[in-house]
Amino acid sequence: MDRDTQVGLIGDQSCSIGDAALFASELTISEGQRKPIQHTALLVEQGRHRFYTLVLPSSLLAASCAVETRNDNPENGFQRLLDARRAKSIARYIDSGFGTVPGAIVLSAQACANLNYDTDKGLVEFEPDPRAFLIIDGQHRVYGFKLAKKSVSTPVIIYDKLSRAQECRLFMDINTKQKPVPNELLLDIRRLSEVETKTDALFHSVFDLFNTRDDSALAGLLSPAEKRKGLLSRVTFNAAMRSIKKAFDGATAEDVYQVFNAYLTGCRHGLGLHGLDANIANPAMFKALALLFINVAERVADRHDAQYTVANFEEVLIPFFRRLKKSDLPRTGLGPAGLYDYYNKALSAGFLIKQWIFA
């Protein structure tokens, strides 16, 4: 939700056109076009609240809504308070022809809208004004409507005669009582909707191999669809893999699995020397070990002609883990980057040229 717009719910409720640059893509508001606008609407009563639900063109919303009341220029209000990149993404989505934005925009009618409802005809009528409505929810979508070249029909909910305090409470209720979709679930949804990037598709397949293979170093330590304590989620796994993706350029999911699984198996054995093999599922530890992978793999490649077996990885990893203390796995107060630096120094400290040139 658009929590960054809470600042907009402060100030008086007066409206003025001023020198505002209007939002219209298909609609502009001038003194000669200030005829009341009518649209079919339903009156809904929920508890002590009454609101109207209707469908408006997105271009009309772009020309009639503001995100706050203190700024004389509605367009600058959007640009100052909201994320332009997110709005541009919404605009591209709409203009692609495939975009659909079914969620209702929640508005509060301002005094200058002069909102009226004809019960017999089921019509809402309001004056066109760039500050006719204050946006309670859907700020980025309306900003996207402003930037889009196309206009689409948009569900709208309009509250009328709310005080500033009521607008603030409604804003807080909407933004605190809705739970966002977990990132782990979004990764699955991207695959199902066929919008994964090539890299994400590779990591998704590699994760699935680690989650299903009997010889997986991460067997029983993965959580595909949600974040769970003591388990690695897809989000954490992908973040770790993304840091070393160049090492697997052009590789298949099976190739990545075979090499990285051999490495992680060696890591678990090394952690097991300290009785901490399950700590490989610690997010900071896992990301740090992923960063260390290239350093270790280079040593294996030099010594064993790129034969990435568990035994060859352990030849490098076991001495490394023996040099570490239990309290280093992970070391308190260090994030993934700090752990990597610490581990890389420990890895290099015991490395001797004669170990691979004269062996």
Sequence and secondary structure as in RCSB ss.txt:
>XXXX:A:sequence
MDRDTQVGLIGDQSCSIGDAALFASELTISEGQRKPIQHTALLVEQGRHRFYTLVLPSSLLAASCAVETRNDNPE
NGFQRLLDARRAKSIARYIDSGFGTVPGAIVLSAQACANLNYDTDKGLVEFEPDPRAFLIIDGQHRVYGFKLAKK
SVSTPVIIYDKLSRAQECRLFMDINTKQKPVPNELLLDIRRLSEVETKTDALFHSVFDLFNTRDDSALAGLLSPA
EKRKGLLSRVTFNAAMRSIKKAFDGATAEDVYQVFNAYLTGCRHGLGLHGLDANIANPAMFKALALLFINVAERV
ADRHDAQYTVANFEEVLIPFFRRLKKSDLPRTGLGPAGLYDYYNKALSAGFLIKQWIFA
>XXXX:A:secstr
  GGGGGGS S      TT     SS    GGG   EEEEEEEEEETTEEEEEEEEEHHHHHHHEES SS S HH
HHHHHHS HHHHHHHHHHHHTS     S EEEEE GGG  EEETTTTEEEE   TTSEEEEE HHHHHHHHH SS
  EEEEEEE S  HHHHHHHHHHHHHS     HHHHHHHHHHTT   HHHHHHHHHHHHHHH TT TTTT EESS
S  TTSEEHHHHHHHHHTTGGGGTT  HHHHHHHHHHHHHHHHHHHHTTT GGGGGSHHHHHHHHHHHHHHHHHH
HHHHTT   HHHHHHHHHHHHHHS TTBTTBTT  HHHHHHHHHHHHHHT  THHHH  
